[in-house]
Amino acid sequence: MVEALPAGLYLVATPIGNLGDITLRALEVLRRADRIACEDTRTTRKLLNAHGITTKTTAYHDHSGPGARAALLDAIRAGRAVALVSDAGTPLVSDPGYKLVRDAIAEDLPVTSLPGPAAPVAALQLSGLPSDRFFFGGFLPAKSGARRRILQDLRGLEASLIFFESAARLAASLADMAEVLGERPAAIARELTKLHEELRRGPLPVLAAHYAEAGPPRGEIVVVIGPPEDAAGAEAFDLDAALRDALQRTSLRDAAASVAAASGLPKRRVYARALELAKESGGPGQDG
């Protein structure tokens, strides 16, 4: 006989693709809980069946009303252990559960987390982009105007940006990101932890062009975008002075390349400014 768990709400992370990523503690709680609240009972049942778990499941998702939430809270008050899972990953991370956790805390009911897989964190790890500060924005709006407004608000945030996106909207979203955020480095993570896991990395305009031509990819998608360039560092480095000095000694292309390497600024930006300075000085504006 399985020993019952202490009463409370247990937030259980589940695999985002590879069933082997379930933790031992998660399996124990799912097996011993009185009830498992699921985003989709059919999806969760596949995971439970794979591990021989027969705990009762109940639906709890974005469209569940106050009644469903009240029923789960009633069960906890009555001494039951309720496990909350999403279809994949960590509950509440762009998934249902916030209101349930909020109400349980307000009533001083026990709430605990069983950490585990999370697609935004996995994508950030594999992106090769700065990970010391990041912002997770969930899904951006479907309409371009609203999407651009949010991106504009986030433009100055000195952190890597992480978003979920649907395959059908990926190319359009990347085009908006490139328009608003410029040539920032980015990574598109697809099918994380699965057999066909893929990371495509490059500047936003290049990625936008690729998916506009290739069409919607398959699978779940996470977009990671690098932070803005270090404004303080850019101000401390006198770009014009460095370019004028280099242009006196070498060709425009070589001058731009050497200054970009020395400053850490984007090559295209440095080359464009070198071209402007060459024109201002009456030079040919190109390599001779």
Residue pairs with C-beta under 8 A, 6 or more apart in sequence:
2 31
2 32
3 32
4 32
4 34
4 81
5 29
5 32
5 33
5 34
5 81
6 81
6 110
7 76
7 78
7 79
7 80
7 81
7 109
7 110
8 76
8 81
8 82
8 109
8 110
8 111
8 112
9 72
9 76
9 82
9 84
9 100
9 101
9 104
9 109
9 110
9 111
9 112
10 29
10 33
10 81
10 82
10 83
10 84
10 112
10 114
11 84
11 90
11 91
11 92
11 97
11 101
11 111
11 112
11 113
11 114
12 26
12 29
12 30
12 83
12 84
12 85
12 91
12 114
12 116
13 23
13 26
13 85
13 89
13 90
13 91
13 114
13 115
13 116
13 117
13 118
14 22
14 26
14 44
14 47
14 85
14 86
14 87
14 88
14 89
14 116
14 117
15 21
15 22
15 47
15 88
15 116
15 117
15 193
16 88
16 89
16 117
16 118
16 119
16 122
16 192
16 193
16 220
17 88
17 191
17 192
17 193
17 194
17 197
17 220
18 193
18 194
19 47
19 50
21 116
21 117
21 193
22 47
22 51
22 116
23 114
23 116
25 114
26 114
26 116
27 51
27 53
29 81
29 83
29 114
30 36
30 48
30 51
30 53
30 55
30 83
30 85
31 51
31 53
31 55
32 55
32 81
33 55
33 81
33 82
33 83
34 55
34 56
34 75
34 80
34 81
34 82
35 55
35 56
35 57
35 58
35 72
35 75
35 80
35 81
35 82
35 83
36 44
36 48
36 55
36 56
36 57
36 58
36 82
36 83
36 84
36 85
37 57
37 58
37 59
37 60
37 72
37 82
37 83
37 84
37 85
37 100
38 44
38 57
38 58
38 59
38 60
38 61
38 85
38 87
39 59
39 60
39 61
39 85
39 86
39 87
39 95
39 96
40 59
40 61
40 87
41 57
41 58
41 59
43 87
43 88
44 57
44 85
44 87
45 57
48 54
48 55
48 57
55 83
58 68
58 71
58 72
59 68
60 68
60 69
60 72
60 84
60 96
60 97
60 100
61 96
62 96
64 96
69 99
69 100
69 103
72 82
72 100
73 100
73 103
73 104
73 107
73 109
75 82
76 82
76 104
76 109
76 110
77 107
77 109
84 91
84 97
84 100
85 91
86 92
86 93
86 95
86 96
86 97
87 95
88 117
88 119
88 220
89 95
89 117
89 118
89 119
90 115
90 116
90 117
90 118
91 97
92 98
92 101
93 118
93 119
93 120
93 136
94 136
94 138
94 139
94 164
101 111
104 110
104 111
105 111
117 193
119 164
119 189
119 192
119 220
119 222
120 134
120 136
120 162
120 164
120 222
122 189
122 192
122 193
122 222
123 162
123 187
123 189
123 192
123 222
123 223
123 224
124 131
124 134
124 160
124 162
124 224
125 131
126 187
126 189
126 192
126 199
127 160
127 186
127 187
127 189
127 199
127 201
127 224
128 187
128 201
129 160
129 185
129 186
129 187
129 224
129 225
129 226
129 227
130 159
130 160
130 226
130 227
131 160
133 158
133 159
133 160
133 227
134 159
134 160
134 161
134 162
135 154
135 157
135 159
135 160
135 161
135 162
136 162
136 163
137 150
137 154
137 161
137 162
137 163
138 163
138 164
139 163
139 164
139 165
139 166
140 147
140 150
140 151
140 163
140 165
140 173
141 147
141 150
142 169
144 172
144 176
147 173
147 176
148 176
148 179
148 180
151 176
151 177
151 180
151 181
152 180
154 161
155 180
155 181
155 228
156 228
157 227
157 228
158 227
158 228
159 227
160 224
160 225
160 226
160 227
161 223
161 224
161 225
161 227
162 222
162 223
162 224
162 225
163 173
163 222
163 223
163 225
164 220
164 221
164 222
164 223
165 173
165 221
165 222
165 223
166 221
167 216
167 217
167 218
167 219
167 221
168 216
170 188
170 211
170 216
170 217
170 221
170 223
171 208
171 211
171 212
171 215
171 216
173 223
174 186
174 188
174 204
174 207
174 208
174 211
174 212
174 223
175 208
175 212
177 186
177 204
177 208
177 223
177 225
178 203
178 204
178 205
178 207
178 208
181 204
181 225
181 228
182 204
183 203
183 204
183 205
183 266
183 268
184 203
184 204
184 225
184 226
184 227
184 228
185 201
185 202
185 203
185 204
185 225
185 226
186 201
186 202
186 203
186 204
186 207
186 223
186 224
186 225
186 226
187 199
187 200
187 201
187 223
187 224
188 198
188 199
188 200
188 201
188 207
188 211
188 217
188 221
188 222
188 223
189 197
189 198
189 199
189 221
189 222
189 223
189 224
190 196
190 197
190 198
190 199
190 200
190 217
190 218
190 219
190 220
190 221
190 222
191 197
191 198
191 218
191 219
191 220
192 220
192 222
194 219
196 218
196 219
198 217
200 207
200 210
202 210
204 225
211 217
229 265
229 266
230 264
233 264
234 263
234 265
237 263
237 265
239 259
239 263
239 265
239 270
239 273
240 273
240 277
242 259
242 262
242 263
243 255
243 256
243 259
243 270
243 273
243 274
243 277
244 277
246 254
246 255
246 256
246 258
246 259
246 274
247 255
247 274
247 277
247 278
247 281
247 283
249 255
250 258
251 287
251 288
252 271
252 274
252 275
252 278
252 283
252 285
252 286
252 287
253 271
253 287
255 274
256 267
256 270
256 271
256 274
257 267
259 265
259 270
259 274
260 266
260 267
260 270
260 271
263 270
275 285
275 286
278 284
278 285
278 286
279 285
